[in-house]
Amino acid sequence: MTEWYKINDIANLDTPALVVYPDRVKHNIAALIKMVSDISRLRPHIKTNKSREATQLMVDAGISKFKCASIAEAELLGMITAPEALLAYQPIGPKLQRFIRLIKAYPDTKYACLTDDINVAISISDAALNAGIIIPVYIDLNIGQNRTGILPEFALDFYRSCAQLKGIKLLGLHAYDGHIHDKDLAERTKKCNAAFAIVCDLQKAIRNAGFPEPIIIAGGSPTFPIHAKREAIECSPGTFIYWDQGYSLNCAEQPFLPSALLISRVISLPDSSKICVDLGHKSVSAENELTKRVYFINAPELITLSQSEEHLVLEAGEGHQFTIGDVLYGIPYHVCPSVALYERAITIENNQIIGYWANIARDRMITF
């Protein structure tokens, strides 16, 4: 990569810091739109960016449908008057009551949610009726990830049961295939098509049972190029907006650019070959093994040795030229949870700091 990432007034930026390059964000949004036949088929997930400003750029580009994972993210979408917002979560207990308050507070945004259990569907219906509303619902399918969703063989009967509930309105099916992320595109495509065939069979069975054609929302980032080529299904990638090192390596066929970096400084030289920087567990997503947490663009030779809450120790080799205060520009391997560690993303244009985007949806609650 060229030195597009350099920040000329870096002396004014304390570290660790999350920085975002809006021009590259706009490039990624334009690339996303170009990959589908109809912009109305896009339903991006905002779990990655968590900010009003980044989401507004998508709205300004003509994207009208979104997906989110928390009530705070759903409220963010209401705050910018996004036309449609799917809470890709099955709301239970207090979350259901928060969701209903949210729906009433932002009437210009059409909200929907998921369900995969008849008792929960009944609870959603009853709560909606008590509130004097009807909640649009998608049936969440388990097509192999074994995280959430009803198994497809039970889904038609479940669909019939949900159709009898007066407080919900069935819109269609949600099929997330996050377990499919093979580096080889041909193998990824093969697995994606096999999983999606199950969804198509269910869609046909629902139609044959006399119900309206169910909308299908399918896929995430790894399978987006595959689903994008289908007709009449909605696609919901999220990471595309910032991209990261993990997907840069695993999904090299996709045209997105890293647009969010983690800035760090050397804070100590513990011995002749090691350096320590201020990028601990609290500053970069730590769910991957040590060598797959951050990639330093301007120092790719560094090898991660250990990490604690506030420190990252790296092997630089004997005779290295690093000094205390040196700046490192890192691409996180997993940007989504890394963004959630920062209350704001510092914005960079023309290699200068211009402001920041508050990651308001990193909080568990904004208003409701």
N, C-alpha and C positions, 0 to 999 in steps of 0.2 A: 504494500500500500504506500501511496505518497504521504506527505506530511499534511494532509487535509485536516488532521485532528489537532494540530498545534494551536495552543492558546497564547497569543502574544502577551496578554496582560495576566499571565498565570500567577505572577507575584501577588495579585489581589485575591486569589482563590485559596481559601483554607481547604485542607484535605483531611480525611477522605471526602470526595465529592462525586456526585452523579451529575454528568453534563449531557446535554442533548443538543443535536445539531438540526434545527428545524428544516433547513434546505434538504437534508437527507431524509428526514421524516416525510416531507412532501414528495420526494422521489419514490419512496416506498409505497405511499398511498396511490400515486399515479400508476406504478407498476402493478399493484394489486388490481386496480380497476381494469387495466389493459388485459389481464389474464382471464377475465370472464366475458361471456357473450352479452350479459345484461347486468348493469350495476345493481339492479333490484335483487339480484341473486346473492349479493354480499351481505353478510351479517357478522362483522368483525367482533371479536371478543376484546373488551377493554381492560381485561385483567392485567395486561402488560403495562400499559401507559398510566392508568389511574389518574389522569389529569384532564381538566376541562379543556385546556388549550389543544392538546394532541387530539382529543376526541372531536373538538370543534373543527379541526382541519379536515377530518373525514366527512363531517356534515357539510362543510363548505365545498367539498369535492363532489357532493351529490349522493353520499351514502346515507341511507335513511333507517336502516335496521341494525340493531346491535345486540350483543350478548354480554352478560356480566355474571359474576359469581357471588356477589355479596350485595346486601341491602345498600351499603354505601356507594358501590359502583352503580347500582340501579338509581340511586338518588342523583348521582352526578349526571346521568343521562336525562333525568327529569329537569335538572337545573339548566341544561342547555337546550331543552325542548326537543330532544331527539324524538322522531316520530314513533319508533318502535323499540322496545327493550325487552329482551327475554332474560329472566333470571334463570340461569342454567343450574338450578338447584331446586330441591324439593323442600319448600318452606314448612317447618313444623314448629309447634309451640310458639314462643315469643316471636320467632322470625316470621311466622305467618301473620301475626297481628301487626308487626312492623311493616310488612309488605302491603297489607290492606291500607294502613295509614298513608303509606307512600303513594299508592294508586290514587287515593282521594286528594292528596296534596298536589299532584302533578297530572291534572286531567288531560293536558295536551300531549302527553306521552302514553302510547298504548302499551301497557305492561302485560306480560304473560309469564308463566312459570312452568316447571316440569313436575311430573309425578310418576311414580313407578309402583305405587302400593294403593290398594283400594281403600284402606282405612284412612290413609292420608288424603286421598282424593275426596273422600266423604267429609273430612275435616275442612279441607279447602272450600268445598261447596257450601257447607253449613256456615262457615265464617263469612263467606262472600254474601250469602243470603241475609245473614244478620246485619251486614253492613250496607245492604241495599245495592249490591253490585254483582256483576258476573265476571269471573276471572277466566281469561283465555288460558288454555293448558295444552302442553305437548306431552305425549307419552315418551318417557325416557327409556331407551332400549339398551340392554347389555349385549353388545355384539362382539365381545371378546376381551374387553379390558377388565371385567369383573370388579368394577369399582362401584358403580351405581347402575340402575336400570333394571327393567324386567326382561327376563329371557324371552326371545321372540316367539317361542312356541306357546307362551301363555298370554301374549300381547293382544290377540284378537278378542278373546273373552274379556280381558281387562278393558279394552276399548269399548266393547258393548256395555259393560257395567258403568263406565265413566259417562257414556252418552246418556244414561238415565238420570244423572245428577243435574239438578236445575241451577246450581250455583256456579257451574263451570261450563266453558264452551270449548270443545275439542277442536284443535286446529291441525294437529298432525303428529309427526314423529321426530324425535331427536336421537341421532345416532352418532355418538362420539367414538372415534376409533384411535384414541391416543396410544393404544398399545402397538400400533403399526408405525414404526419409525426406522425401517431398514435403510442403511446408507445407499444400497443399490436400488435405483429407481425402479428397475424392472421387477425386482422382488417385492418392493413396497407396493407397486401397482397391482401385482398379482394378489397379494393379501388384501389390499383395499377392495378390489373388485369382488373377491369372494365374500367379504364381510357385507358389502353393500348389496349383493344379490339377495341376501336374507331380508334386508330392508325392503327391497323391491317386491319380493314375494308377499311380504306383509301388507305393503301398500295396495297391491292388487287384491288381496283377500279382503281388506277393509272396503275397497271400492265395490267388490262383488257382493259384499254384505249389505249394500244399499246406502253406505255413508258417503258424504261428499269426499272428493279427492283430498287425501291428507297431504299437507305440506311436509316436506322432508328437509330437516336441517342436519347437515352431515359434515364430519371431519373437523380437523384442526389444522395446524401448520404443516406437518410432514405430508399429509395426504391432500392438501389443498390443490396442487397442480393436477391431481387426478380427478377430484370431484369438480374442479372448475370446467372440465371438458364435458361434463354431463349437462343435460338440459333439465330445466325446471326444478332444480334443487338449490337450496340456500347453503352457502359455504361460510364457515366461521373461524378463519385463522385469527390469531391475535399477535403472535410474536413478530410478524412481518413489520410492524410499525417501527420497532427499534432494532430488531434482528439481534443475533448474538453469535458467539463463537461456536457453540454447539451446533446450531443449525447451519452456520456457514460451512462447517465440515461435513455434516450429515445430509444436508439438503442443498448441495452445491448447484443443483439445477435451477434453483429459484433466484430471481434477479434482485433480491433485496440487499440493502447496504446496512452495515452496522451504523446506527445513528445515536446510540447512547453509550457513553464510556464512563469508567470509574477512574478518577484521578487520584493518584497516591504519591507520597513522597518518601524518600529514604530518610529514616529517623535514627538509624544506628548502624555501626559496622562492628558486629560482635566478634569477628575474627578476620583473618586475612583473606578468606574466600567468600564470606557470607555478608549479606546485607539484610536489614530489617526495614519493612515499610509499614505504613499505618493503614493496612487494609485487612482487618481481622474478620472474624465470623460476623460481627455486627455491621459489616460494610460490603460484603459480597456473599451471594448465596453459597451456602456451604454443604449442600446435600450431595454433591459429587465428591469423588475422591480428590485428594490434594492437587494433583496435577491438572485437574479439569474444573477449576474454579474461575481462573482469570488468565487471559492471554495478553501479555504486554506488547503492544504494537512497536514501541520504540526500544524494546529489549527482549526479543523473542527467545534469546538464549538462556534466560533465567529459569532455574528449576526450583519449584516449590519444595521446601523441606518440612515446614511445620506452620501451623496457624493457631492462634488463640483469639480471644475476644477482640483485642485491639491491634494485634501484630501479625504480620506475615513474614516468615523468614525464608530467604531465597538463596540458592547457591549461585554465585556469580563467577566463581573460578579464581584461582590465584592470579594476581596481577591485574585484576579488574580495575576499571577507572571510575567506578561510582564513588560519589562523595555525599555526605549528609546534605539533604536539601534537594537532591536531584528529583526530578518529576518523572513519574511513570504513567503512561496512558494505557489503560487496560480495557479489553472487551470481556465482559463476563461471559462465561459459558452458558449460564442460564439467566437471562436478563429479567424475566418476570419477577421472581422473588427478590432479585437484587434491587429493583426499583422500589419494592415495598419496604426496603430498609431506610429509605431517604424521604424526608418530608418535602423535599423540593428537588427539581432538576434544573440546574443552571443552564441557561440557553446560550449557545455560541453561534455567532454569525460573522463571517469574514474574519475568522480567527480572533474575535473579540467577545468578551462577556457582554451580553446585552440585557439580561434580566433572569427570570426564572419562571418555571411552571410548578405550581404547588401540586403535589401528588395527594390531593384531598381524599381520594378513595382508598388510600392505604390504611386509614382509620377504620375501625369497626363500625363507627357511627358518625354521620355528619349532623343530621337533624333527627332522623327517625330511628 
